[in-house]
Amino acid sequence: MGPSGMTPVLEGATPSQSSSSDLIYPISITTMRDILDEKVSPQALVNIIGLVTDFRPPTPTRGADYKADITLYDASLQNPEDETFHFSIFRPQDLIPNVSAGDVVYIRSAKVQKYGLSSLSVLSHKSTRMFVFTASKIPRPPGDAGHAMNKGPHLGSASVLPNKELLQFVSALYHSIDKSRVPELESFQVMASQAVKNVKNKFQELGNIGEGNFYDLVGQVVRDPFDMGDNVTIWVTDYTENSSFYLFSENAVQDEIYADPMGYGQAQNQGWNGPFGKMALQITCWEPHASVMRKAMVGTSVYLRNVQVRFGRNGSNLEGFLRGDQRNPNKINVEIWNPQEDPENVDIRLKNLLRRKRDYEHERKRQLRGVPSKEEMKKRKAGNDGKQGAKARRLEKRAHLQRTEPSPQQEHPNLNPGGASDAPTQKGSQQQRKEPSSGEEPTRLNPDVCCENIELAASPISSILEPVYFNVSVPGGKGPIRVALPFTNARYRADVRVVDFSPDKLEHFTYSRKTEYDQILEDESDEEEDSSADEESGPRTWRWRFALQLEDASVQAGPKPGRVWAYVDNPDAQALTGLDASNLKYDPQGLVNLRSQMAKLWGNLEERKRKFAEASAERESRRMKSRVEGRAPADDSDSDDASRPQARGGAGEGAQTGLPEIKNIAFPCCLKQFGIRVGEQDPAKADAGEGLRWARRFGLFGTKIQYLDSPESP
């Protein structure tokens, strides 16, 4: 791999020879046929030489660059029935060279790309250089084409010009290749100017198209292609509405009309999965476009050029028709776009489509759940009835959670195979707990927290952390070998208190999984989403993820109680807090509710961590100021590492550090032990596969804090 992470330029193993002549390619040049046949992998950098047959002048993109497209062919593609080859240029407008019909172009370090299901092509890379040789000035061999090379821009620095071998090859290629594919100069110029007009005028969203015109369209396939032999029918949408489209009603039976709207073929009994309403257009594609569209399954994004739109056979609904180009029969007007391949350079038209799709699916989920739309919510708030509705929804949600809460045996059937009843309340559970031995004071437990299997005796953290050994018999050995297991799938009941938590900020206790929209619509701020606790939190899926450091609070803990970090995953955190995960950075009420719940668990721990962070920041500020002024650090900073207060300190440490002591009450909980695979460089320790080893972890489960004190959030 090169320094930029790209595959190095392919030099070729052996010289290439054209089948129609004895023209021998320089070893550094890759033929276009080899690229189209995928003998070159995507992302590779290649050198190519070819003749120009079409040029789309620069058009602006959403960034600083302009985009131009050149259609080329070389000796490996000189037959009229051969495919066309495309080179896309992304550069500032003044750095894009101008080309004409039949000019020879030498492109150095172009990047091979495969966009969706389309054929391979090349595009400019930051290291790409391009040299244009005017057709009328190229001498016959054995002369070289140095004097025919344009003096204009080369897409970048031209400090390394083509060598003599390449200049001679330009002459040999131009005067030996079949030029029947090169259009007349006048026709070439007309096509170039028409391309600019098409870019400006032909593109329309589906909601704006009408009868009797040709359009360029961007859409997503919403039904798998229906192959009729000589053509293919698809349905596309861009999530805009058109009153002349067919109405797909959610409650109506659509099979016959949907599967075969024009009476061709046999009806297919497939349902319509949306979008509902008048948002989808049927398009019939003939060759050569049909060969590409046959591969476009549901969800594929497509760019279609020169689609004729008119009313279909039923006379009521618009349909699209994509036929071959008589002037250029091999030209394919279909491009498959895969925005995931290059999320940073997604066409703005596709971005707008995905934005509308996101909004449609968001609103659709609201409707299915019976949640009012944003417009309805605004009307309610304007009518001063929003507060009452929000309160009622919170009460209903809490009642639903209480009705559907699983029993301990449903959630963790293996924890207590003896079959205990539903999880007891804290008051009843303390009566069921195993009494401590004589002389031991029972642990006072937090009445706001309860857990499953409270009747079981609490296991000390020290015993939970003890390794488990397994005796392995070795053939021919004197006796079994005692081997420590990396972890065991065990579960425990414990009495603990929280002495630390991670992440340090409650706002980071949740995370989101990116959807297809988030990877592409990076410019969409979270602040644009309505993160109210009473409404949908947007298209992202938010989940809980945090960890608690637990200190043994059982009667067997001893003077130095053991500690363990326990991870709390999404379902167990939801059960613990009684709250749904959300974007806590933009959900102030959700953050207040979480802070209230966790304070019941860890007391003043969050305040202590905050003061510790402030003290650390102040100490660091003093230290930096002393360094700047050239003074010796303060006395208390020399031994900072040894004496600074620890956020994980236990009871009694506050007097030594000046921080408030951790004031919280022990609570009962359930812990589980499990193993995960982590990286391991030492082969002797890699017991989980090559480069991996098992690491022991603990998790909290089956524990619940009482719900918020009142229906109205504090």
N, C-alpha and C positions, 0 to 999 in steps of 0.2 A: 504494500500500500504506500502511496505517496504521502508527503507531509500534509496534504489537505484531506486525507482520508479517502481519496479516490483511487481506483485501480489505475496503475501506470498505463501510459500510452502503449497500445499494442503495436509492436514492430513487425509482427508476422513471422512465422517460422520459415517460410520459403517464399520466393517471389511468386506472384499471381499472374496467370496468363489468360487473356481473353479467349473465349471459344471461337469468336468470329475473326480473329486476326492473330498475328504473332506479337501483339503488343504486350510487353512485359512490365508489370507494375513495380515501382520501387518497393523495397522490402518494408519501408516505413508506412506505406499506404494500405489501408483496408478497403476492399471493394464494398460497394453498397449492397450487392447481393449477399455477401457474407453477413452483413449486419441484419438485413431483412430475414435471412434464414436463421437468425439467432445463434450464429457461431461466435458471436461476441456477446458477452453478458451485459445487462443493464448496469449503468454507472461507470462503465469503462470509458477511458479517454482514447479517441481514435483520430487518425489523420485521413482525410478523404479529398479526392479531386473529382470534379464533375462539371457538366454543362448546365446552364440555367435554362429552365423552360417556363417558369412562372415566378412572379415576385409580388408579395403583398407588402406595400410600403409601410413604414413605421406608424403604429397607432399607440396612443398613450395607454399605459396600464394604471392601476391604482397607486403605484409607487412612483419613484423618480425615473425609472427606465421606460423606454418604449419597446414595443415588440414588432419585429418584422419576420416574415416567413419566405424562404426561398425553396422552390421545387427544383430538384436536380436529377441528373442521371449520369451514369458512366458506362464504360464498355460492357459491364456485366448486366446492365439494364437497358440496352439500346433497342431491343425489340419492342414494337408498339404495344404488344399485349403484356409487357412486363409492368410491374408495380411502379408507383412513383415514390420518390424519396424526399423527405422534408427536413429542412434545417431551420430551427427557430432561433432568432437572435433577440437577446435582452440586453440593451445598452441605452445610454442617453442618446437622444435623437441625432446629435451631431457626430456621434461615433459609429453610426451604422452606415456601412458602405452602400453605394448605389450600384445596381447591376442591371444588365439588359439581356435580351434574348440571345442565347448562344455564348455568352461570356463564360470563360472557364474560371472556376473558383477553387482555390486551394485552402482548405480549412484544417488548421492544426489544433489538436487537443480539444476536440468537440466531445461532449458527454453523451453517451448513448442513453436513451430513455425509453421506457415502455409505459405508456399512459393507458391504464386500464387494460382493455382487450384489444387495443389498436396495435398495428405493426410497430416495430422498433423504428425510431427516428433519432435525430441528434439535435442538441441544442447547445447554445453557447455556455461556456463555463468561464470562471474568472481568468483562467489561463489561456482561453481560446484566442487564436489569431487567425485572421482571414485575409487572403490576398486575391484580388480580382484582376483578371487578364482580359482586356478588351478583345472581343472576337476578331474584329477587322484588322488588328495589329499583330496577331499571332503569326510568326513566320512558319514556313514549312520546315520539317526536319531536314537536316540535323540541327538547324538553328535553334537557339533557346529563346524563351518568351520573356526575357528580362525587360525588353523595351516596351512590351505590351502591358506590363503591370501598372495598374493605376497608382497614382501618388496620393490618393485620398486616404481616409481612415482605414485602419486594419483591425478594428475592434480592440486595439490596445497598442502597446509598444511594438514597433517593427524592427527592433534592434537585431533580431536574428532573421535575416531574409532567406527565402528558399535557395537551396544550393543549386549548382549547375545541373546536377542529375535531375532534380525536380523541374527546373525550367525547360530542359529538353523534353521531359515527359509531357509537360503541358502542350508543347507543339505536336508531339507524336499523337497524343490523345485527340486533340482537336481535329487534326487532319486525317484521322483514320476512322473516327466514330461515325455511325449513321446519324445524320442530323434531321431525319424526318420528324423527330419528336420536338424539334425546336420550332416554335411558332414564328410567323412573320412579325417583323418589328412593330408594325402598326397594330396588329392584333394583340401583341404583348402589352403595348402601352395602354390599349383600351381596357384589357383585363386588369392591369395594375390600378388604373384610375377607378374602374368599377369596384374593385376590392375595397378601396377607401370609402366609397359611397355606401357599399353594403354594410361595412362595419358601423357606419354612422346611422344608417337609416333602416336596415332590414331587421335588426334584432328587435323583438317585442316580447313582453311577457304574455302568457297565454290569455290573461284577462283582457288584453288589448287587441287581439287579432280579430280579423273580420273576413268576410266573403271576398274571394277573387284576388287575393294578393299572395306574394311569396315572402316568407319570413325565415329568419334564423332564430332557432328556439333552443332554450336550455331547460331540461326537465329531468325528472326522475321516473324510471319505469315502475309502474304500479301493478302490472300484470305480466307474467311470463309471456314471451313471444308466441303468437299463434301462427305456425308455419303452414302456408297454403301452397307450397311447392315453388312457384315462380316468384312469390312475394311473401313478406312477413308482416303481420299486423301486431302493433304494440299499443299500449295505453300509457301516456305520460302525463305528469302533472308538475306544475311549479307552485302549487298552493295559492293560485289566484283564481277568482271566479269569473266565468263568462256566461252570460245569460243564454248564449246559443249552444252551450254544451249539453250533453245528455245529463239528466238528473238521476244520480244514484241515491236512492232513498234507503235509509237504514232498515226500514220495516217492510220494504217491497221485495218480491222475489225477482231477482235480476238474471237468473241463470241464462235464459234463452236469449234475451236481448244483449246481455253483456258478452256472452261467449261468441256470438255470431251476429253482430249488429247489422251486417250488410247482406246476410243470407248465404254466405259462402261456407263450405265445409259443414261439419257436424257440430251441434251444440255441445259444449263441455260443461258439465255440472260442477262449476267452481263458484264459490261465493266471492263477493266483492269485499275486500278488507279496507277500503277507503283510499283516498279521502271521499267522504260523502258530500253530496251537493253537486254543483256544476263546476267541478275543478279538473276534470280529466279529459284529454283529447285523444281520440283514436287516430293513429297514423299508419298508413300502409306504405311499406318500403319495397322497392324493386332492386334488382341487382344493379351495381355491385354493392349497394348499401345493405341489402338484406343479409349478406354473408356476415357482416359485423353485428347487425341487430339480432341475429339468431342467438348470439352469446349474451345478450343483455337481459339478465334476469331481474326479478323484482328488487328494487333498491339501487339499481345501477343509475348513475348520473350520465346523461348524454347531451352532446351538443350537436344539433342538427342544422345544416345549412340548406337554404333554398327549398323550404317546404311549402308546397302549394296548399292553400286552405280554401275550401269551398264546402257547401252543404252536401251531405252524403245522400245516399239513395232514399232515405226516409224523408228528405226534404226539410227536416226540422232541426238537425244538429250539425254543427261544423265538424269536419274531419280533415286530416292532413294527408298529403300524398308526396312521397319522395321518390322521384324517378331518376333514371340515368341522364348524364349530360351528353348530348349528341356530339358536341365539339370535343369533349374529353371523356370518352366512355369509361376509362379506368379511374376517373376521379371519384373518390369516396367522400360523401358529404356527412359522414357520421364520425364523431369522435366519442370514445368512452372516457369519461373523466373519473378519476379516483382521487378525491380530495385528501385521502389519508396518506397518499404517497408523498405529498409535499404540502403540508398544511399551511406553510407560510406564504405560498404563492398560489392560493386558490383564486380562481376567477371571481371577480366581484359579483357577477350575475349568479354564479352558483352559491356564493355566500348569502346573497339575498334570498335565494330559494330555501336554503337550509334554515335561515332565520324564520321564514314564514312557516316552514314545516315544524320547527320547534314550537312556535306559538300555537299552531293548529293542534299538535299533540298535547300540549299543555292544557289548552282549553277543552280538548276532548276528554282528558282525564277528569277535569272539573265536572263536566257534564255527567260522566259515568258515576262519579261519586256523589252527585247531587250537590256539589259545592257551587255557590253562586259565582258568576263571572265577575271580572273586575268592574265592568260597567254596572252590574247589579249591586256590587258592593259599594261603589261610589254613590249610587242612588240611595242605598240604605243609610250610609253615613250622612248624606245630605238631609235625610228625613229623620235623623237622630234616633234611628233604631238599630244602628250597628252595634252598640255596646250590649244591648240586650241579646242580640243574635250571637255575639261572640261568647257571652257567658253561658248561654244555653248550649252552644256547641262544646264548650269545655266540660260542662256537666255530663253531657251525653257521652263524650269521649271517655271520661273517667269511669262512668258506669259500664261502658262497653269493655274497658280493660279489666274491670273487676269481674265481669261476667265470664270473660274468656280466659282468665288467668289459669294456666295449667297447674295441676297438682304436682307435688314433688315427685310422685312416682311416674307421672306422665312425662315430666321433663327429664328426670334422671332415674330411670327404673333400677339401675344397678347399684345405686348408692345404698339402698336399704331393702335388700331382697326379702326381709321379713315382713314387709308390708305395713308401713305406718299409715296413719290417717293423714288428712290434709295438713299442710304446714301450720303448726300452731302459732298463735299469737305470742308476743314476747311474754305477756303476763302468764299465760298458761305454760309456756315452754320452760320457764324457770322452775316451775314446780315439777316438771318431768325430767329435768336434767339430773344426771348421776351426781349424787352427793359427794363432796370431797372427803378424803380420808380424815381421820381424827386429827385435830390440831390445825387443819388448813382452813383458812377463811375463803368462802366462795367468792369468785370474781363478780363484782357488781357490773351488770351488763346494761347497755344502752336500751332503754325502753322504746326508742324510735326505730330500732332495727331488729329484724327477725330473719331466721334462715331455716332451711330445710333440716330435718333430722336433728332438731335441737336436743332430743333426748339422749343422743350419743355423747359420750365423754369427750371433752376437748383434747386434741392431740397437741403436745408441745411443738413449737416450730423447730426446736433442736432435733426432735425425733423425725419430723417430716423431712428435714434436710439430710439425714443420715443416708449414706449410699446403701443400695441393696446389692447383695452379692449372690452369685449363682455358681453352683458347683458343676464343673464341666469335666466329664470323664474323658481321658485321652487313651486311646488304644496303646497297650504296651507300657503305660505309665504306672508309677507306683501308687498313685491315688488321684482323686479328683483335684482339679485346679480351681481355686476360688477366683472368680472373675466379677468385677464390679460392673453392674449394668449402667449404661449411660442415663437411663431414665426408666420409670415404670408408669404405667397408666393407672394411677391410684387416685383415690379421693379421700378427703379428710374433713373432719369438723374441727374448728379452731376458735379460740377466743383471742382477739387481737385488738390493737389500736393502730390508727394510721399515724405514721411519723414523717411521711414524705409522699409526694405524688409527682407524676410526670405525664405530660409536659407541665412546665411551671405556670403557664397561663391557662385558665379555664376556657378561654376562647379557642384554644387548640385541642380541646378534648374531642372534637369531631373532625372528620375529613370527608372529602367528596370523591366519588369516582367519576372520572370524565366520561361524558357521553360523546357520540359522534359530533355533536354540535360544539362542545367545549374545546375539542382539539382544533377546530377550524375557526370558530367565532371567538378567538382570543381577545378581540377588542370589546367583547360584550362584558361590561363590568358587573360584578355581583350586586353592585348598588342598584342596578336597573331592575333586579328581581324584587318582587314583593315578598319579604322574608317574615311577614307577620306570622305569629304562632297560629293564627286562625286560618291561614291560607296556604296554598301550595308554596313550597320553597323554591320552585323553579325546576328546570330540567335536570339538575344535578341530583345525584343520590347521596344523601348525607348519612354517615354512620359514626357510631361512637368508637373511640379507641384511646385508652389511657391506661396508666398503671399506678398502683398504690404500693408503697412500701409499708409492710405490716410488721408490727412488733408483737412478740408473744405476750399475752396478758393472762395466760392461764395460771392456775395455782402452782404449777410445776415450773414456771418460767425461770426462777432463780434471780440472782443479783444482776446477771448479764443476759437479759432475754434475747432470744434469737430473732432475727429479722429475715424477711423474704419479700422480694418484689413479686406482686401478683398482677398479671395483665387482666384487663376487663374488656372483652370484645363487645360487639354491637348488641346481640340479644341479651347478654348478661348485664350490660350497662343499662339497657332499657328496663330490665326487670329491677335493677338496683335503684335507679332514680325515679322510675315511673314516668320518664320523659322521652319524647321522640327526639332523635338527633336533628339538628338544623345547622345553618351557617351562623354560628354564635357571634361572629364578627359583626353581623348585620341583623342580629335578632336580640335586641336588648332585653326583651321580656324573657326570652328563653334563657339568657345568661343569668338573669336575676333568679329565675326558678332553679337553675342548676346550682347556683351558689347557695341558695337557701337549703336545698336538699343535702349538699355535700357538707355544709356546716354542721348538720346533725350528726354526720359521720366523723368529721375530723376536728370539730371545735374551732379553735383560733389558729389552726395550722396555716391557712392561707395568709392571714395577717402577719404571722411570724416570718413566712417566706418573703413577703413583700418588704418587711423591715430589714431582713437580712440582705436582700438585694440592694436596698437603698444604702445600707451601711457599707456594703462592698463597693458600690459605685462612688461613695464619698471618699473611701480610703484610696481607691484607685486615682481619683481626681487629685487628692493631696500628693500622692506619689509622683504623678506626672508633673504637677506644678513644681515639686522639689527638684526634679530632674532638669526642667527648663531653666530654673533659677540657679542651678549649680549647687544647691544645698544638699546636705545629707538627709536621707529619709528620716521621718519621725521615728522615735524609739519603738512605737508599737507596730511599725511596718517591717522591722527587721525579722521578726519571727511571725510574720503574718500567716504563713501556711500552718504553723503549729498552733496558733492561738485564736485564729478567726472563728467566729461562731458557725456551727454547722446547722444547716436547715433541717438535717435529719436528727437533731438532738432529741433526747428523751426528757422525761420529767426530771426536774432538779437542775437542769443545765442553764436555765435562764439567769440565775444569780451569777454564774461565771461569765456569761457572754454579754450581759446587759440586755438581752432580748427577752420578751415574755416567754414564760414556759408554755409548752404545749399543753393545752387544757382540753382534753377530750375524754370520752368514756369508752371503755372497751366494749366491743360488740361481738356477737357470734357470727360466724360465716362458714361457708363451705369452700374448700380449695381443691383444685385438681392439678395433678402433675402430668406433664406430657413432654414430648420431644420434638425438636425442629432440626432441620438440616442447616448447618452453617458452613462457610468456607474454611478449609484447612489446608495449609501449605505442607505440613509435615505428613508424608505418606504413612508413617507408622501410626498416626492418630486418625487417619481418614477411615473411620469405621462405618460411614454412611454412603460409600461410593467414592469414586475418584475425585479428589479435591474437596471432599465433604466429610463432616463428622456430625454426630448427634450432640445436641446441647439440651440440657434440661431446662424446662420452664414451668411456671406455676400460673394458674389462672383462678380468678374469683368467679363463683357461680352460686346460684340458689340462695342469694341474699337480697333482702329488700328493705329499703328505707320507706317509712310511712309516707303517704302521698302528701301533697301540699295541704296546708292547714285549712284552706277555704277555697271555694270555687273561684273567687276573685283573686287573681295573682297579686302578690304583694307589690 
